[in-house]
């Protein structure tokens, strides 16, 4: 299979995949319609907690090995 085969494959598969029942099922499974606030469990939101951390202090205030980050960068 090459990149040149993709248009033919997609043109055959897409009309079979895009049906009203498939589209409606996609909305139903995702909880969009009918709206379901509880479709996802708490464990599915755990990866997003990494971005919930407070902003770190500015790099100039941090000290590494007795020197600020700015001083360490100047030594390089």
C-alpha positions as CSV (number, residue, x, y, z in Angstrom):
1,X,0.0,0.0,0.0
2,X,1.3,3.4,-0.9
3,X,0.0,7.0,-0.3
4,X,-1.5,6.8,-3.8
5,X,-3.8,3.9,-2.8
6,X,-5.4,5.9,0.0
7,X,-7.9,8.0,-2.1
8,X,-9.4,4.8,-3.6
9,X,-9.6,3.1,-0.2
10,X,-11.1,6.1,1.5
11,X,-13.6,6.7,-1.3
12,X,-14.8,3.1,-0.9
13,X,-14.9,3.0,2.9
14,X,-16.1,6.5,3.8
15,X,-19.6,6.2,2.4
16,X,-20.1,2.9,4.3
17,X,-18.8,4.4,7.5
18,X,-20.7,7.7,7.5
19,X,-24.2,6.6,8.1
20,X,-26.8,8.3,10.3
21,X,-26.7,5.5,12.8
22,X,-22.9,5.6,13.1
23,X,-23.0,9.4,13.6
24,X,-25.7,9.2,16.2
25,X,-23.9,6.4,18.0
26,X,-20.8,8.6,18.2
27,X,-22.7,11.3,19.9
28,X,-24.4,8.8,22.2
29,X,-21.2,7.0,23.3
30,X,-19.4,10.3,23.9
31,X,-22.2,11.5,26.2
32,X,-22.9,14.6,24.1
33,X,-26.4,13.7,23.2
34,X,-28.4,12.9,25.2
35,X,-26.2,14.8,27.6
36,X,-24.5,12.6,30.2
37,X,-22.4,14.4,32.7
38,X,-21.2,11.1,34.2
39,X,-20.0,9.4,31.0
40,X,-16.4,9.6,32.1
41,X,-15.1,8.3,35.5
42,X,-12.6,10.2,37.7
43,X,-9.8,7.9,36.7
44,X,-10.1,9.2,33.1
45,X,-9.3,12.7,34.2
46,X,-6.1,11.8,36.0
47,X,-3.8,12.6,33.1
48,X,-5.2,16.2,33.1
49,X,-4.1,16.7,36.7
50,X,-0.6,17.3,35.6
51,X,-1.7,20.7,34.2
52,X,-3.5,21.6,37.4
53,X,-0.3,22.4,39.3
54,X,0.3,25.9,40.5
55,X,2.6,28.1,38.5
56,X,6.3,27.6,39.5
57,X,8.3,30.5,40.8
58,X,10.3,32.4,38.3
59,X,13.6,30.8,37.2
60,X,15.6,33.7,38.6
61,X,14.4,32.9,42.2
62,X,15.3,29.2,42.0
63,X,18.7,28.2,43.3
64,X,20.7,25.2,42.1
65,X,24.0,24.3,43.8
66,X,24.1,27.6,45.6
67,X,23.7,29.6,42.4
68,X,20.6,31.0,40.7
69,X,19.6,29.4,37.4
70,X,20.6,32.6,35.6
71,X,24.1,32.3,37.1
72,X,24.3,28.7,36.1
73,X,23.3,29.5,32.5
74,X,26.0,32.2,32.4
75,X,28.6,29.6,33.4
76,X,28.0,27.5,30.3
